[in-house]
Amino acid sequence: MKNEMKQAALDYHSKPAPGKIAVVPTKPCETQQDLSLAYSPGVAEPVREIAKDPEAAYRYTNKGNLVAVISNGTAILGLGNRGSLASKPVLEGKAVLFKRFANIDVFDIEIDAPDRDSFIDTVAYIAPTFGGINLEDIAAPECFAIEEMLRARLDIPVFHDDQHGTAVIICAGLLNALELQGKKLPEARIVLLGAGAAGLATMQLLIALGAKRERMLLLDSQGVIHPGRPDLNIYKRRYAQVTDKRTLADAMQGADVFIGVSAGNVVSPEMVASMAPRPVVFALANPDPEIRPELANAVRRDLIMATGRSDYPNQVNNVLGFPYIFRGALDVHASSVSRAMLVGAVHALARLAHDPVPAEVLRAYGLERLEFGPEYIIPKPLDPRLIKTIPPAVARAAVDSGVARAGYPAHYPAP
């Protein structure tokens, strides 16, 4: 079966034409008049308008619906540093998801830059083409500096999905899981294993949502992150806690929540058994979670669990976030993705899981019934309500937080 899947994936990417995306025109070009309007001399008119007012680019070009998905290939999926060209299938796949779920056009751009500053300069130089930048598959800790510097230089949203997209989905699912377990985020003891892009962004967003820093422990492959460790970079050091706990087993004793964005099979059943009553376990490593649900459920019948896999309930899948966050940001010509916009996306996604599930979603997943509960804390990726729910929340937050250059869209529902 593994060989069959490998061949099916290669065939999918190579037939009937290589790759997964193409560029198609949106205007007719069948007559001499069409040609005159599409290029010379007609094209001079929007050129003059944009030269007078750069905001006119959103009216006369596709800038407002065009995102660059950019990588240097240093952290491709779970495959590590395979080079910028090897990241192209992933970026093309991201383009497919942007188009399928939010009708956003994408140019995938693979940058073979010799160093961080060259990469940043390259992205900044091409940025005028786009309404937003989605950074992808860039290794930590470089990804943090790259995003920070680009955000400072550019006046369009710069969004590292491996950080913030993952964090949004985790936080939405966790709010619902804690609600079902009768617990509140500010009171929860949280253990987070994995101090890379996703882990640090999740810590940051959880704190913005009300989690207490002193009740959170962050771990990397060397154990608990505490101030006494000499090996911490500046990003990890922000979350160092004074504690006598040193190992994952120590940290999980009495914890309400475990979030893993690390490696497969590093959590034992005994660790899960040592957690507080009614625990929440998000084992999100792919393809092998930190602990398989069968093992965790065998020792804790009061558990709520999520993974990154589609063959278990409660899949944490980034496609629930990035297309819709960008849709909302683009529709208000946002200059950045603010923290308020991420929080808005979290709450919109969490609320949607409470609503009755449409029949078309049940059909898509071959289910007879699905309702808010321990095995449904996050909406399904093929839920058509996502496009009607998350972009308006993101757009409203963009307007309220002062990063929108256009008003709340008239075609969106009243806030």
C-alpha positions as CSV (number, residue, x, y, z in Angstrom):
1,M,0.0,0.0,0.0
2,K,2.9,2.4,0.8
3,N,4.4,1.8,-2.7
4,E,0.9,2.3,-4.3
5,M,0.5,5.6,-2.4
6,K,3.9,6.7,-3.5
7,Q,3.2,6.0,-7.1
8,A,-0.3,7.6,-6.9
9,A,1.3,10.8,-5.5
10,L,3.9,10.9,-8.2
11,D,1.3,10.4,-10.9
12,Y,-0.9,13.1,-9.4
13,H,1.9,15.6,-9.6
14,S,3.0,14.6,-13.1
15,K,-0.1,13.8,-15.1
16,P,-1.8,15.0,-17.3
17,A,0.5,18.1,-17.0
18,P,3.4,18.6,-14.6
19,G,2.6,20.4,-11.4
20,K,-0.7,21.5,-9.8
21,I,-1.3,25.1,-10.8
22,A,-1.5,27.3,-13.9
23,V,-2.2,31.0,-14.7
24,V,-5.3,31.8,-16.6
25,P,-6.5,35.3,-17.8
26,T,-9.6,36.9,-16.3
27,K,-10.4,39.2,-19.2
28,P,-11.2,38.4,-22.9
29,C,-8.5,38.8,-25.5
30,E,-10.3,37.7,-28.6
31,T,-10.4,40.9,-30.7
32,Q,-8.2,43.8,-31.7
33,Q,-10.1,46.0,-29.2
34,D,-9.5,43.5,-26.4
35,L,-5.8,43.4,-27.2
36,S,-5.6,47.2,-27.2
37,L,-7.3,47.3,-23.8
38,A,-5.2,44.4,-22.3
39,Y,-1.9,45.9,-23.4
40,S,-0.9,48.9,-25.4
41,P,-2.2,51.5,-25.5
42,G,-5.1,50.9,-23.0
43,V,-2.8,49.6,-20.2
44,A,-1.3,53.1,-19.9
45,E,-4.5,54.4,-18.2
46,P,-4.3,52.2,-15.1
47,V,-0.5,52.8,-15.0
48,R,-1.2,56.5,-14.6
49,E,-3.8,56.0,-11.9
50,I,-1.5,53.7,-9.9
51,A,1.4,56.1,-10.2
52,K,-0.8,58.9,-8.8
53,D,-2.3,56.7,-6.0
54,P,-0.7,53.3,-5.1
55,E,-4.0,52.2,-3.5
56,A,-5.5,52.1,-7.1
57,A,-3.5,48.9,-7.6
58,Y,-6.2,47.2,-5.6
59,R,-8.8,48.4,-8.2
60,Y,-7.0,47.9,-11.5
61,T,-4.8,44.8,-10.8
62,N,-5.0,41.5,-9.1
63,K,-2.9,42.7,-6.1
64,G,-5.8,42.5,-3.8
65,N,-6.4,38.8,-4.5
66,L,-2.8,37.7,-4.9
67,V,-0.6,36.0,-2.3
68,A,3.0,35.0,-2.6
69,V,3.8,31.6,-0.9
70,I,7.5,31.8,-0.3
71,S,10.1,29.3,1.0
72,N,13.8,28.7,1.2
73,G,13.2,25.0,1.7
74,T,15.0,24.7,5.1
75,A,12.1,22.9,6.9
76,I,10.0,21.1,4.3
77,L,7.1,19.3,6.1
78,G,8.8,16.7,8.2
79,L,11.6,16.2,5.7
80,G,14.0,18.9,6.9
81,N,16.3,21.1,4.7
82,R,15.9,19.7,1.2
83,G,16.6,23.0,-0.6
84,S,14.4,25.7,-2.1
85,L,13.5,23.8,-5.4
86,A,12.3,20.7,-3.5
87,S,9.8,22.9,-1.6
88,K,8.0,23.7,-4.9
89,P,5.5,20.8,-4.7
90,V,4.5,21.9,-1.2
91,L,4.1,25.6,-2.3
92,E,2.1,24.6,-5.3
93,G,-0.1,22.5,-3.0
94,K,-0.6,25.5,-0.8
95,A,-1.7,27.5,-3.9
96,V,-4.3,24.8,-4.6
97,L,-5.7,25.1,-1.0
98,F,-5.8,28.9,-1.2
99,K,-7.8,28.8,-4.4
100,R,-10.0,25.9,-3.4
101,F,-11.0,27.2,0.0
102,A,-10.8,31.0,-0.3
103,N,-10.6,31.8,-4.1
104,I,-7.2,33.5,-3.6
105,D,-4.6,33.4,-6.4
106,V,-1.1,32.4,-5.5
107,F,2.4,32.7,-7.1
108,D,4.7,30.1,-5.5
109,I,8.2,31.5,-5.1
110,E,11.2,29.4,-4.1
111,I,14.2,31.5,-3.1
112,D,17.7,30.0,-3.1
113,A,19.2,32.7,-0.9
114,P,22.7,32.3,0.5
115,D,21.8,33.9,3.9
116,R,18.9,35.3,5.9
117,D,19.4,38.9,4.9
118,S,19.5,38.0,1.2
119,F,16.2,36.1,1.6
120,I,14.6,39.1,3.4
121,D,15.8,41.5,0.7
122,T,14.5,39.3,-2.1
123,V,11.0,39.0,-0.5
124,A,10.9,42.8,0.2
125,Y,11.9,43.7,-3.4
126,I,9.1,41.6,-5.0
127,A,6.5,42.5,-2.4
128,P,4.7,45.3,-4.4
129,T,3.3,42.6,-6.6
130,F,1.2,41.0,-3.8
131,G,-1.6,41.7,-1.4
132,G,0.0,39.4,1.2
133,I,3.0,37.1,1.9
134,N,2.7,33.6,3.2
135,L,6.1,32.3,4.5
136,E,6.3,28.5,4.5
137,D,8.7,25.8,5.5
138,I,11.4,28.0,6.9
139,A,13.4,26.6,9.8
140,A,13.4,28.0,13.3
141,P,14.9,30.2,14.7
142,E,15.6,31.9,11.4
143,C,11.9,32.0,10.6
144,F,11.2,34.3,13.6
145,A,13.7,37.0,12.6
146,I,12.7,36.7,8.9
147,E,9.0,37.3,9.7
148,E,9.8,40.1,12.2
149,M,12.0,42.0,9.8
150,L,9.6,41.6,6.8
151,R,6.7,42.8,8.9
152,A,8.7,45.9,9.8
153,R,9.6,46.6,6.2
154,L,6.4,45.9,4.4
155,D,2.9,47.4,4.3
156,I,1.1,44.1,3.5
157,P,0.3,41.1,5.7
158,V,3.3,38.8,6.3
159,F,2.2,35.5,7.8
160,H,4.3,32.5,8.6
161,D,1.7,29.8,8.5
162,D,3.8,27.2,10.3
163,Q,3.8,29.6,13.3
164,H,0.5,31.5,13.4
165,G,-1.8,29.2,11.3
166,T,-1.0,26.2,13.4
167,A,-1.4,28.3,16.6
168,V,-4.9,29.5,15.6
169,I,-6.2,26.0,15.0
170,I,-4.6,24.7,18.2
171,C,-6.1,27.5,20.3
172,A,-9.5,27.2,18.8
173,G,-9.6,23.4,19.5
174,L,-8.2,23.9,23.0
175,L,-10.8,26.5,24.0
176,N,-13.5,24.0,23.1
177,A,-11.8,21.0,24.7
178,L,-11.4,22.9,28.0
179,E,-15.0,24.0,27.9
180,L,-16.1,20.4,27.5
181,Q,-13.8,19.3,30.4
182,G,-15.2,22.0,32.6
183,K,-11.9,24.0,32.8
184,K,-10.9,27.6,32.0
185,L,-7.8,28.6,30.1
186,P,-6.4,31.0,32.7
187,E,-6.5,28.2,35.3
188,A,-5.2,25.4,33.2
189,R,-1.7,24.0,33.7
190,I,-0.3,23.6,30.1
191,V,2.7,21.6,28.9
192,L,3.9,22.4,25.4
193,L,6.5,20.1,23.8
194,G,8.3,21.6,20.8
195,A,9.9,25.0,20.9
196,G,10.0,25.6,17.2
197,A,7.8,27.8,15.0
198,A,4.5,26.3,15.9
199,G,5.2,25.8,19.6
200,L,6.4,29.4,20.3
201,A,3.6,31.0,18.3
202,T,1.1,28.8,20.2
203,M,2.5,29.9,23.5
204,Q,2.3,33.5,22.4
205,L,-1.3,33.2,21.2
206,L,-2.4,31.3,24.3
207,I,-1.2,34.1,26.5
208,A,-3.0,36.6,24.3
209,L,-6.2,34.6,24.9
210,G,-5.8,34.6,28.7
211,A,-3.5,31.7,29.6
212,K,-1.2,32.4,32.5
213,R,2.5,32.3,31.6
214,E,3.4,31.0,35.1
215,R,1.1,28.0,34.6
216,M,2.8,27.0,31.3
217,L,5.9,24.9,30.8
218,L,7.7,24.8,27.4
219,L,10.0,21.9,26.5
220,D,12.4,21.2,23.7
221,S,14.4,18.1,23.0
222,Q,16.6,18.8,25.9
223,G,13.8,19.1,28.4
224,V,12.0,21.9,30.3
225,I,13.0,25.4,29.3
226,H,14.1,27.2,32.5
227,P,16.3,30.2,33.2
228,G,19.3,28.1,34.2
229,R,19.8,26.6,30.8
230,P,22.8,28.2,28.9
231,D,21.7,26.8,25.5
232,L,18.5,28.9,25.0
233,N,18.1,31.3,22.1
234,I,16.3,34.6,22.7
235,Y,13.0,33.2,21.5
236,K,13.0,30.3,23.9
237,R,14.2,32.4,26.8
238,R,11.1,34.5,26.7
239,Y,9.1,31.5,28.0
240,A,11.6,30.1,30.5
241,Q,10.0,29.3,33.8
242,V,11.6,28.9,37.2
243,T,10.8,25.3,38.2
244,D,12.3,22.2,39.6
245,K,10.8,20.1,36.8
246,R,13.3,19.0,34.2
247,T,11.9,16.2,32.1
248,L,8.7,15.7,30.1
249,A,7.5,13.1,32.7
250,D,8.0,15.7,35.4
251,A,6.2,18.4,33.5
252,M,3.1,16.2,32.7
253,Q,2.4,15.2,36.3
254,G,-0.8,17.0,37.2
255,A,-1.0,18.9,33.9
256,D,-4.4,19.8,32.5
257,V,-3.2,20.1,28.9
258,F,-0.4,18.6,26.8
259,I,0.3,20.1,23.4
260,G,2.9,18.3,21.3
261,V,4.4,19.8,18.1
262,S,7.5,17.8,18.2
263,A,8.2,14.1,17.3
264,G,6.4,10.8,17.2
265,N,6.1,8.4,20.1
266,V,7.8,10.5,22.8
267,V,4.9,10.4,25.3
268,S,4.2,7.3,27.2
269,P,0.9,6.0,28.5
270,E,2.3,6.5,32.0
271,M,2.8,10.2,31.3
272,V,-0.8,10.6,30.2
273,A,-2.0,8.6,33.2
274,S,-0.2,11.1,35.5
275,M,-2.1,14.1,34.2
276,A,-4.8,15.9,36.1
277,P,-8.5,14.7,35.9
278,R,-10.2,15.4,32.6
279,P,-7.0,16.1,30.7
280,V,-6.6,17.4,27.1
281,V,-3.9,15.9,24.9
282,F,-3.1,17.5,21.5
283,A,-0.5,15.1,20.0
284,L,0.2,16.9,16.7
285,A,3.4,15.4,15.3
286,N,3.0,14.0,11.8
287,P,2.8,11.3,10.6
288,D,3.3,9.7,14.0
289,P,1.7,11.6,16.9
290,E,3.6,12.0,20.2
291,I,1.2,9.3,21.5
292,R,-1.4,7.4,19.5
293,P,-5.0,7.9,20.6
294,E,-5.4,4.1,21.2
295,L,-2.7,4.2,23.8
296,A,-3.8,7.4,25.5
297,N,-7.4,6.4,25.6
298,A,-6.5,3.0,27.1
299,V,-5.2,4.8,30.3
300,R,-7.5,7.8,30.4
301,R,-11.2,7.4,29.7
302,D,-11.8,11.0,30.7
303,L,-9.5,12.3,27.9
304,I,-10.1,14.6,25.0
305,M,-7.6,14.2,22.3
306,A,-6.6,15.8,19.0
307,T,-3.9,14.8,16.4
308,G,-2.7,16.2,13.1
309,R,-4.0,13.1,11.2
310,S,-7.2,12.8,9.2
311,D,-7.8,9.3,10.3
312,Y,-8.5,10.2,13.9
313,P,-11.2,12.6,15.3
314,N,-10.2,16.3,15.9
315,Q,-7.6,16.8,13.2
316,V,-5.7,20.1,13.7
317,N,-5.3,21.1,10.1
318,N,-3.9,24.4,8.9
319,V,-6.3,24.6,6.0
320,L,-8.9,25.6,8.6
321,G,-7.0,28.9,9.1
322,F,-4.7,30.4,6.5
323,P,-7.0,30.7,3.5
324,Y,-9.7,32.4,5.6
325,I,-7.3,34.6,7.5
326,F,-5.8,35.9,4.3
327,R,-9.3,36.3,2.7
328,G,-10.3,38.6,5.5
329,A,-7.0,40.5,5.5
330,L,-7.1,41.0,1.7
331,D,-10.7,42.1,1.7
332,V,-9.9,45.1,3.9
333,H,-6.5,45.8,2.3
334,A,-4.8,45.1,5.7
335,S,-1.3,46.3,6.2
336,S,-0.4,43.4,8.5
337,V,-2.0,40.5,10.4
338,S,-2.5,41.9,13.9
339,R,-2.8,39.8,17.0
340,A,-6.4,40.9,17.2
341,M,-7.0,39.3,13.8
342,L,-5.6,36.0,15.0
343,V,-7.7,36.1,18.2
344,G,-10.8,36.9,16.0
345,A,-10.0,33.8,13.9
346,V,-9.6,31.6,17.0
347,H,-13.0,32.6,18.5
348,A,-14.8,32.4,15.1
349,L,-13.5,28.9,14.5
350,A,-14.2,27.7,18.1
351,R,-17.8,29.0,17.9
352,L,-18.5,27.3,14.6
353,A,-17.9,23.9,16.1
354,H,-20.9,24.5,18.4
355,D,-23.3,25.0,15.6
356,P,-25.3,22.1,14.0
357,V,-23.3,20.4,11.2
358,P,-24.8,20.7,7.7
359,A,-25.8,17.6,5.8
360,E,-23.3,18.3,3.1
361,V,-20.4,18.0,5.6
362,L,-21.8,14.7,6.9
363,R,-21.9,13.4,3.3
364,A,-18.4,14.6,2.6
365,Y,-17.0,12.6,5.5
366,G,-19.4,9.6,5.2
367,L,-20.9,10.3,8.6
368,E,-24.5,10.0,9.9
369,R,-24.1,12.3,12.8
370,L,-21.6,14.9,14.2
371,E,-22.1,17.3,17.0
372,F,-20.0,19.4,19.4
373,G,-18.4,17.0,21.9
374,P,-15.2,15.1,22.7
375,E,-14.7,13.9,19.2
376,Y,-15.7,17.1,17.5
377,I,-14.0,20.2,18.9
378,I,-12.8,21.6,15.6
379,P,-14.8,22.1,12.4
380,K,-14.1,19.9,9.5
381,P,-11.9,21.3,6.6
382,L,-14.6,20.7,4.0
383,D,-17.2,22.7,5.9
384,P,-18.5,25.4,3.6
385,R,-19.4,27.7,6.5
386,L,-15.7,28.4,7.2
387,I,-15.5,31.0,4.3
388,K,-18.6,32.7,5.7
389,T,-17.5,32.7,9.3
390,I,-13.7,33.3,9.6
391,P,-13.0,36.1,7.0
392,P,-15.6,38.4,8.5
393,A,-14.2,38.0,12.0
394,V,-10.7,38.6,10.7
395,A,-11.8,41.7,8.7
396,R,-13.7,43.1,11.6
397,A,-10.7,42.7,13.9
398,A,-8.5,44.3,11.2
399,V,-10.7,47.4,11.1
400,D,-11.0,47.6,14.9
401,S,-7.2,47.2,15.4
402,G,-6.4,49.9,12.9
403,V,-4.5,47.8,10.2
404,A,-7.3,48.0,7.6
405,R,-7.0,50.5,4.7
406,A,-10.5,49.7,3.4
407,G,-13.7,49.5,5.3
408,Y,-15.5,46.4,6.5
409,P,-16.8,44.8,3.2
410,A,-20.5,45.5,2.4
411,H,-21.0,41.9,1.2
412,Y,-19.9,40.5,4.6
413,P,-22.6,39.9,7.3
414,A,-23.2,42.6,9.8
415,P,-20.7,42.3,12.6
